[in-house]
């Protein structure tokens, strides 16, 4: 949803009064003045509502204090874009809110639900099928749900804060291929944090390659070395000393470092 903001300054000394306000910009009027607000959408958009819940695109308001009116507009019946995500961490998937705001969509964390794909992704314009609900919010942390592998996406209901039914009420992020799901194989440590003496599992390995794991402490000391082949996952001891560890994963096609934390008992 796109928005346009009108800032109104309530002045005791202003002599000139504007009779009509454009919904983008600002103005100064005498306190107690009645003004007309007119929200006119651009082509391919329609007016949704004002920030105070009023759904009249043409309305009169009495200015008794400094105030800002926000006019919300939505696209007409068109295919809405798949929203971008950030996956630069090995344990976190997050909506790219900066890019989403640049597109012109605004929503709250409680409007966002993350799903894990089961079989084929559910269609966003149909009732939820077999995809599993993970959590709500702008981001998904895999160390909390421990689901390990699969495809994930966020679905956003942009009508929760509006009484107006939009012609497309659901936005969806791109589908993120995470930890061994096809077609993009990705590595992940599960969980991303554990207690001293616990076990970790590295998933997303290519069974056709021999992979070497070098585990380092936060001071750079080599703690363990493992060699894996013919497996898509490998479990190893996390460590008996609390701290942050780095796992250097090397194979003919992979050269990356993953991180995990060992907590004190």
N, C-alpha and C positions, 0 to 999 in steps of 0.2 A: 504494500500500500504506500502510495506517495503522500506527502503532507506539505502544506504551505502554512507559514506562520505569519499572523498579523499581530504586531505589538502596539498596544494603545496606551499612551501616557495621559493620565488624568491631570489636567492643569487648572489651577484656580485663576490664572492670568491670561489664558489664551482667548483671543477675541474672535479668531476665525474658526469656523466649524465646517469640517468636511461632511457632506451628506451621505457619501457612499464610500466604502472601503474596498480596495482590491485585496484578495486573500493572500498577498505576498508583499511584505514590507512593513511600514509602521506609520503612525500618525499621532497627533496631539490634539486633544479636544478639551473643552470646558467640562469640569466635573458636573454630573447631572444631565449631560447632553445625551439625546437619543440619536444613534447612528444606524445606518443600514449596512449590513454585511451581505456581500454577494459572492458566492463561491461558484465560479464558472470553470468547468473542466476543459482541459485541452482535448483535441481529437483523440479518439480511442480510449478515453477515460470517462468515468462517471463519478459524481459526488457521492460520498458515503455518509459522513456525519462531521459535526464539529466536535472539538475536544471535550465540550461539556455535555455531549450526548444528544444535542439538538440535531435533527435530521432535515431541517429546512435549509435549502441552499440559499434562499433569500430570507433574511430575518432582520428584525430591529432589536437593538440592545441599548440599555441605559448604562452609560459609563460613570461609575461611582468610585473607581479606584484603578490603579495601573493594572492592566490585564493583558494576557496573550490569548488569542483565539487561534486554534489550529484547525485547518480544514483538511480532511482526509479524502483522497481520491483513489479509486481502484481502476485497474484496466478492465475494459469490456471483455467479452467472451473470447479470449485468446489463450493459447498455450503458454502458461507461465514457465519461466526458466527453472532448471534444476539448480539449487543454491550451492555455492562452493563451500568446501570444508578445508581444514588444515590438518595434516597428518604427519607433521614433522617430528613427532615424538613416537617412541615405540610402545606407548601405553595409553595414548590419548588421541581421541578423534574429536574435533571441535569445529563448529560452524564458523566460517570466516565472516564475522559480523561486520568488519570494515567494508568488505566487498559487497555484502548484502545491503548495507545502508547506502552504498554508492548506487546500487541497482534501484533503490527506492522503497525497500520493504522494511517495516518496523514491527516488532512483536516482542512479547515478554518471554522469559525463560519457561514459565509454566505452560506456554502455548506449544512448546516443542516436545515431541516424544521420539525417542530413539528405538529402532527396531532391528532385530537380527533376522536376516532372510532365511526362510525355510523353503526348500525347493525353489520355486520361482518367486520373485518379488511380487507382493500384492499390488494391485493397481490402485493408484492414489485416488481415483474417482469412484471407487467401489468400497463397500464395507470391509473392515479388516478381516483377512483370511487366516492363514496359518503362521504368518510371521510373528516372532516372539517380541513382546514388549520388554525393553531393557530398563529405561529410566527416563526422567524428564530433565530439561535444562539445555543450555547451549553446548554442553560437551558430554562425552561418554568416556569414562575411564575403565579400561579393560581389566585393571588390577582389582576392581571392586566386584565385577560380576563373574570374572574367571571363565568366561565362555570360550576363550581361546581362539577358535578359528571361525571363519565365516565372513559374510558380507553384511555390512551395517548401513543404515541410512536414518536420517532425521526427517520427521514429518511435522509440518507446522500448520496448525489451524488458525487461519488469519481472521476468522469470524468470531472467536471467543469473546473479544472485547467490543463487538459491534452487533447491534440488533438488526442490521441490514444484511440480507443474504446476498453474497457476491456470486457471480456466475461461476467462479472457480474458487472454492473456499479453502483449498488445501495446497500448500507448497511442499516441495520435497527436496532434500539435498541430493547431490550425486551419491551413487552407491559406492561405498568404500570397500575394496577387496582387502581383507586383513588376515594375516597369519595363515598362509597356506591355501587360501581359497583361489580358485581359478577365475579368470585367466591370469591374474597378477599374483604371484607367490610372494608373500611377505613374511619376515621372521617376527616372532614375538616371544618374550619371556613371560611365563605364567607361574605364579603371580609375579608382579613387579616388585613386591616386597614380602619378606617372610621373617620369622624369628630365627634366632641362632639354632643351628642344627637342622633347619628345615630343608626341604627339597625344592628345586626349581625345574621347570620343564621348558625346553626350547622347542617351539613348534614352527612349522613352515620350512623344514629342511628338504632339500632335493635328494631323494633316495638314490638317484643315479650318480651322485657326486660324493667324493670323500670330503668331509668337512672337518676342519680343526678348530677347536675352541681353546683360547687362552684366557684364563680368568685372572684379572689383576685387582689388587686392592686399591683404595683411593690414593695410596702413596706410590703406586706404580710397581709394587712387588708382585711377581708372578706367584699366584696361589695354586692353580691347577691347570693342567693341559689334558684335553680329551680329543679323541679322533672318532668320528662317526661316519658310517657308510651304510647304505641300504635301508635307512630309516627316515621317516618324516618328522619324528620327534625324538628328543633325547633328554633324560632326567639326570640331574647331577646335584651334589650337596651344595647348599648355598654358602656355608661357611660357619665357623664357630666363633667368629669375632664380629661384633656389630660394626656397621659402617656402610659406605657406598662402594660397590664393585662394578667393574667394567668387564664385559665379555667380548673379546675380539673374535669374530666369526669369519673364517676364511675358507673358500672353496674355489674351484675354477671360475665360478660366476658371481661369487659373493665376497665382499670385503667390507665389513661393517662392524660397528661397536654398539652393543646394547648395554643398558645399565640396570642395576637392581640394588635394593637396600636390604640390609640385614638389621633387624631391630633387636635390642637387648630384651631378654626375657622379662 
